[in-house]
Amino acid sequence: MRIWCFDCFTDEEEEGRLKQSAMDNNNYDDVDLDLNERELGVCEDERWPLCEEMMLATTEEDGAELEQLWSSEIRSHPHLLLQGESSNAAAAVGEDCTMEEADHDSYHKRPKVYSGLPEARSASGVSSDAGSSVERTVSFGVASSSQTDADMFCQNFILNYSRKDGKKDEGDDNGSSESEDFELHIDLTDDLLHMVFSFLNHIDLCRSAMVCRQWRVASSHEDFWKALNFENIRISIEQFEDMCLRYPNATEVNVYGTPSVNALAMKAATTLRNLEVLTVGKGHISENFFQALGECNMLRSVTVKEAILGNGAQEIHLSHDRLRELKITKCRVMRLSIRCPQLRSLSLKRSNMSQAMLNCPLLQLLDIASCHKLLDAAIRSAAISCPQLESLDVSNCSCVSDETLREIAQACAGLHILNASYCPNISLESVHLPMLTVLKLHSCEGITSASMTWIANSPALEVLELDNCNLLTSVVLHLSHLQSISLVHCRKFTELNLQSVMLSSITVSNCPALRRITITSNSLRRLALQKQENLTTLVLQCQSLQEVDLSDCESLSNAVCEIFSDDGGCPMLKSLILDNCESLTEVRFRNSSLGSLSLVGCRAVTSLELKCPRIEQICLDGCDHLETAFFQPVALRSLNLGICPKLSVLNIEAPYMVSLELKGCGVLSEASIICPLLTSLDASFCGQLRDDCLSATTASCPLIESLVLMSCPSIGSDGLSSLNGLPNLTVLDLSYTFLMNLEPVFKSCIRLKVLKLQACKYLTDTSLEPLYKEGALPALEELDLSYGTLCQTAIDDLLACCTHLTHLSLNGCVNMHDLDWGSTNVQPFDYFGVYSSGEITQEPAEAGNRLLQNLNCVGCPNIRKVFIPPAARFYHLSTLNLSLSVNLKEVDLACSNLVLLNLSNCCSLEVLKLGCPRLASLFLQSCNMDEAGVEAAISRCCSLETLDLRFCSKISSVSMARFRAVCPSLKRVFSSPNLAD
């Protein structure tokens, strides 16, 4: 990316001459000028490299991308070069500069921006082959300072439109030219530009200067150049001097990392009289520079980084009457002498001086962290010379002693912040800091439990950090203003006792020996004590505590439950996490505010009792030894206890619960469920659940809609009779039960829509007669009789008469032989179960239509033939699954709405006739059908998209093309690589 040099602006007289020259040649709209560098405004005093370096230093990658884009544009569109100059310009990019003046008004007028890209031409419908096609002429300037510097592209694009013959377009009847259609006018006033440019940094200002003269003038306003930042930019002394002369009111200068940093810093200090902030460094800084600073009366802040001061072995003197902030960091110097009566902040961090003489009576902040060569006496002398000191950082100064801190405490009575981290020689013995608010003592090997006595003498202390204090065994503090404390990686730390009404943050982690915690606070809202394996005692008096996380505190006993009950000192507790607390065996909470409880991985818990009327979420994953559970009352909306296989006694009183899952509670024998809003109950595999329990549940939960009693063999007729108390019951699952009589179901469940009777082997052939003889369950839509023992006659009667069924499953029915609805001996019943004569019955066509949509006969070993003619009226059948019917030989279907047919693994299939115009998916895996049979079957399926022929041994791969030719709608044909050749 490149920058416009503001010294390159043409003056008014020069621009006027260019305009007049163009108008005299009658080429106002299509100016083609060959201007020299002076006419372009190219600097002759080598200021281009300065601007160029400013862009390259921060956006070098963007610059490379722009140059690559510009080069590719020239190669792909050679007509963009000036007419008559294309060959020379293409060979001399970076040497000649050419500019066109597109706007002939003054700079504050509205500029014209043309969109002449090829895309715009094609979008506008202008043909590139026609004689009047529009082309764009781009005028650009190139300047170079040296072979080592990158080329400067002055991207002042002025796009004009002309014919290929070089003539201007003629205007239309209205007097406007064709090119007017491509103009995009941008009207920005000077005030608006000034406001917009005030949000831009220097790099963006430089980019904006390339747009037009108005933007160049606006972006060069001195309001935007108060701060001159040349950090890590290769700038010469002459260039910097010119910038200082151009912007004499600059208040901030940064010459850090420049080649001639000392000379530039001297120039800034002596030239810019309004200079307030100066940043230098990364080089050699002479003593004269610090002397010159005294002449900058407006100077407020000086930063010197990573520099060698003087010759590195001499004393550096700095004297300034108004300087308020000084930073000399990572510098090499022997001695420093600073006399700044107005100085407020001084940082000498990571500098290697051996002595620092300070005469700064108003100094408030002193940072001498990591000054390893400063001796204890030097630190003491520097600090006590600043009686107004409020913040002191001596971290990583290993020689600091308690004596030094004592003298500092006496001399600096107002000290508020002290950072003495990584100082192994301090123990704070006899150190009195009554005004101290922040104390940081990371990795201080001398800090022990005795040090807490002296810390307690700082009643104003708010922040205390004791991380990695390996000799610390206990912390007992009663500080009324303490707000935050940190104890991390304290290996011998065993006890924490804090009493502070303002305590709001506690960080305790990786303290393996911690056994006892006592906290009293009115401000603490969250407490996290994860992975404290030896923590056994926890005492809390925290009136505002809302969240507690005690994950992996393996030694916590059942007594912890008392802490979080209403009488335990945490009346506002909302969330409690006790994950993996493996010592808990009985969990009992009586808490009126608790809303969330997690007991994940608490494998030893056998009893759970919750009297928490506001609890809405509980997680019991891994509590596989839970035997008794009482939820009286709770605000849970759903609960899954199926993960507790040993649960035997359950009492739930949940006025808002809508879903309860007991699936897998095989020993559950006593259950009291009082959930008036419950709509779904899953008691699958609850083998001990009896009729009395079911009756009580239906009485207290009258809104149940879905009831799953699969594998509940203890449920009998009495329990099923109680279902008449569930007027909304629509789904009932009695699969894998020992039922013999379904009469209670037919009488009690009038609105039942789904009935599942899988593997009910004790049902007789007459058990379902009320369905097709008496009209029982008129709303029934889905019936599952899979793996039952019903005979063929009962199945035929069911299919013939229950025309209101939409889903029927007969999977694994060994007594079902054929599905032949074309036989004359199969006569339909009327709605009330009376046989009708096919010869005299005159019913409307729609009256006998079956609503069946999905028929599943998977794995029926005795089915040999399936015949569904149009007369069977299966107009709604969309899915038919006959897979794994190994003896099925013939399938003849005429179903107008069938979409999916699955005949996979029907290895005996020989005849397949399909009259299914809407069939989309056909599965014939592992079938012995030959190619001709498959071809004939799919020939009448005009909508077939998916055909699965994998593992069909009689079908070769060359047949795929034939199948596609017969059925053009095929999109996906699946076949195996081992097809017969």
Number of C-alpha atoms within 10 A of each C-alpha: 24 29 27 27 22 21 17 18 19 16 9 9 9 14 16 14 12 16 19 13 15 20 14 9 9 11 13 17 18 20 22 20 16 16 16 14 19 13 18 24 20 25 18 12 12 15 23 25 27 21 22 27 22 24 23 22 16 15 15 15 12 14 18 15 13 15 18 11 12 14 14 12 12 16 12 10 10 15 15 18 20 23 14 9 13 15 12 12 18 14 10 12 19 17 15 18 26 22 26 27 22 21 18 17 10 12 15 14 15 15 21 16 18 20 18 19 12 14 9 12 18 11 9 11 9 14 13 14 9 10 10 18 17 24 20 21 22 22 25 21 24 20 21 21 20 10 7 7 12 20 20 24 23 24 21 20 20 22 23 24 25 19 16 15 8 10 12 18 16 13 12 9 7 6 8 12 14 18 19 11 11 17 15 12 11 11 12 15 13 16 10 12 14 17 12 11 21 14 11 14 11 19 18 14 22 25 19 20 24 21 18 19 19 21 22 22 15 21 27 20 14 14 15 19 21 17 20 19 17 20 20 18 21 21 23 19 15 13 19 21 15 15 18 18 13 15 19 18 18 24 20 20 25 22 27 27 20 22 17 17 26 22 19 25 26 18 17 25 25 16 16 20 17 17 24 20 19 25 21 25 26 20 20 20 24 18 17 14 20 20 16 18 21 18 15 21 16 17 24 20 19 19 18 22 21 19 24 20 26 19 15 19 13 13 18 21 15 19 18 22 17 17 25 20 20 21 18 22 23 20 24 21 21 21 20 19 15 19 18 22 18 17 24 20 20 24 19 23 22 20 24 20 21 16 20 21 17 21 17 23 17 18 25 21 21 23 20 26 21 20 23 18 17 22 17 16 15 16 23 19 18 18 26 19 19 21 20 20 26 20 21 22 20 22 24 22 24 22 18 24 18 15 17 21 25 18 16 26 21 16 17 22 17 18 24 21 21 20 20 24 26 23 23 21 16 24 21 22 18 15 22 20 28 18 19 24 21 20 21 21 24 24 22 26 19 21 24 19 16 16 18 18 16 16 22 17 18 21 17 18 24 21 19 19 20 22 22 22 26 20 17 25 19 19 21 15 17 15 21 17 18 26 21 18 21 18 22 19 18 24 17 16 25 19 19 19 16 21 19 22 21 18 25 19 18 17 14 21 18 18 23 17 17 24 19 17 17 15 19 20 22 17 17 24 18 17 18 16 19 19 20 22 20 18 24 18 16 16 17 17 19 24 18 18 23 20 19 19 18 20 22 22 22 22 17 23 19 16 15 19 17 17 18 25 21 18 11 17 19 22 21 19 25 20 19 21 21 23 24 22 26 20 17 23 18 17 19 19 18 20 25 18 20 28 21 19 18 19 23 19 20 25 21 18 23 20 18 17 17 18 19 23 21 17 23 19 17 18 17 21 18 18 22 20 18 25 20 20 20 19 20 18 20 24 19 25 18 17 17 16 21 23 19 25 20 19 25 20 17 18 17 20 20 23 18 16 22 20 19 22 18 22 22 21 24 22 18 24 16 17 20 16 22 21 24 20 18 25 19 21 20 20 24 24 22 26 21 19 24 20 18 14 18 21 18 16 22 22 18 17 22 20 20 26 19 21 20 21 25 23 24 22 19 15 24 18 15 14 18 20 20 21 24 19 19 21 16 18 24 20 20 20 21 22 26 22 23 18 20 14 16 16 15 17 20 21 14 19 26 19 18 23 18 20 20 22 22 22 21 22 18 16 19 17 14 11 16 21 16 16 19 24 19 14 16 20 21 17 16 22 21 20 18 20 22 25 23 23 19 24 16 17 14 19 18 18 20 19 19 19 22 24 20 16 22 18 19 20 21 23 25 23 25 19 19 23 19 16 19 18 20 14 11 8 7 13 16 22 19 18 15 14 17 12 12 12 12 10 6 7 9 8 8 8 8 9 10 19 16 21 18 23 20 19 18 20 22 23 23 26 20 17 22 20 18 20 18 19 17 15 12 18 22 22 19 17 21 19 19 18 20 24 23 21 25 22 18 26 18 17 20 17 17 20 23 18 17 24 19 21 19 20 25 25 22 24 21 17 24 16 18 18 18 18 20 23 19 18 25 20 19 21 20 24 24 21 23 19 24 16 17 12 14 18 20 16 17 25 19 18 22 18 18 24 18 18 20 20 24 20 21 24 18 14 24 18 14 11 14 17 10 14 20 18 13 17 19 15 15 20 12 13 15 15 18 16 10 13 16 13 10
